[in-house]
Every structure is written in C-alpha cells, then in structure tokens.
Amino acid sequence: MQTLLQDLRYSLRQLIKSPGFTLTALVSLALGIGATTAVFSVIYAALVDPYPYPNADRIVRLTLESKAGSEAWANLNGPQIRQVRQLSMVQSVLAMDFHAMILTGHDVPENVNAIGLIANGFSDLGVPPVLGRGLVAQAN
C-alpha cells in the first residue's frame, strides 16, 4: 500500500511539472471515454435493446402467407380479435390500423400518417396518459 501511495505522489508531481502533457492526456482520455460511450449507446440501442416496449421479446406480429410465398397483414375484425384474446397462449392483443389523413387548420393542408389502436394499445406499449386516464375497453 505504501508503494502505491508513493507512485501516486510521484505521478502527480510529474503531471504538475509538465502541464502540456497533462492537458494532452486529459483531452485524450475525455475523447476516448466520450467516443466509447457514444458507440456503446448506439450499439446497445440498435442491437441489444431495439424496441422500447416492455416485454419486447414476447411481441408477435400476426401475418398471413399465400401459397406463392407473399406475406400480408392479418386484418381481423372485432369478433375475430375477441376469439384470439380467448386463446390460453395469448396474454394480450394489440390491434392497430394505419390511416393516411389530411391535417387542415393551418395555412396549407398537410398529409399525415395516423395509427388507430384498440383500448389496451397504450398500456400494452407502456405509454401512460399524460393527463387523465387511458382508454377503457367497453364491456360486452
């Protein structure tokens, strides 16, 4: 332990003697740590944890495949969604529909893409309401 303290004192004296080297070393360390953190953040977000949803490893998209091999979305209606919900292997069903809409009320109308969700959509995606309460499923 004594030699470690002596080594630390000696290194501090040397750093104080040569401020140019000290500044170069500190800048190099700061750039290295910053670059490593940035690269790790990008790799972690893209490869390790790409989806910001709770239990993302359990999300499944239901698609239909034709005999020719082409895939299409499975468009289910209300009774079909209720049947899928009753399956014992299904924890929750999240149904959505995409819409192309025109937003007016400003100078120029603007094309926007919208997604319609069923009542449990926000809670399944882990998005709490900012104000008030979320949508509640209607009782049958």
N, C-alpha and C positions, 0 to 999 in steps of 0.2 A: 504494500500500500504506500509505503514511504517513497519508493522509486516512482510510482505513478504520479504522486504529487510533485516530485522533483521534475519529472518530464513535463508536466503541465506548466509549471512555473517557467521552465526553460523555453517552451514553445511560445508562451505569452510574451516573454522578453524579446524573442526573435521577431514576433509579429509586430511588436511596438517599434523595434529598430528599423524595420523596412515597411513603411505604410503602403508603398506601391504594390508590393507583393500581397500584402494583407487585403487590399482593395480588390486586386485581381482574383484572389482566392475566394473572397466573399461573393463577388459577382458571378464567378463560375459556379459556385455552389448554389446560389439563388436560381440561376438559369437552369441548371441541371435538375434541381428539385421541381421547379415550375414546369419544365418540359415533361418530366416523368409523370407528374400529377395530371397534366393535361392529356397525355397519351393514355394513361390508365383510365381516366374518366371516359374517354371516347370508346375505348375497347370494352370497358365494363358495360356502358350503356348500349352498345351495339351488339355485343356477343353474349355477355353473361346474363344480363337482365334487360332484354329488349322491350318488354311490354310493361307499362307502369300500372298494371291491374293486379289486384290481389288474386292469388292462385292462378297466375297466368299459365302455368303448366297444365292446368286442368280445363282450359277453354278449348272447345272443339267447334269447328265450323261445319255445318251440315251442307253437303253438296251432292248433286246428282251427276252420274256419269252415264253417257249414252253408250250404245254398243260400238259406236265409231271412236270412242275414247275422249270425246269433248266433255268438259265439266260445265255445270251451270249451278247457280244458286238454287237452293230448295226453297220455293215460295210456299209457305204454309199459311193456311187461313186460321181463324180463331179456334174452331173445334179441333183441328189438327195439332195446334200448339198445346191445347189442353190435354190431348192424348199423349203427346211427348212428355209433358210435365208429370204424368202419372206413372211413367216408367220408373222402376226402382233404381236403375243405374244413373238417372238424371237428377242432379241436385237442384238446378235452376235452368230456366230457359230465357234467353235474351233474344228477342226478335226485333229486327230493325228494318226500315225501309228507306231507300235513298230517293230524294226528290231534287229535281232541278227547278229552282224558283227564281222569280224576278223580284228584287227588292226595290220598292219605289218610296217616294217621300223625300228624296234628295233631288239635286239638280238633274242627274242622269240616272235612269234605271240601271240596276246592276244585277248580273246573273250571279246567283249564289247556289251552293250545294247544301242541302239540308238532310238531316237524318232523323226519322221518326222512330222513337223507342216505345216499347211497352212499359207498363208501370214500374216494373222492377229494374229497368235498364240502368238507371243512375246508381242504385245501391249495388247492383252486380259489378259495375265498373269501378266502384269505390269512390264515387263523386258525391259528396254530401251537398245538400242545398245550401246556398249562401244565405238565403233568408227563408223563414217559414219552414214548411215541411215538404217532403218529396211527394211524388205521385203515389196514390194508394190504389191497389188493384180492386176492381169492383167485385163484390160478392155475387155469386151465381144464384 
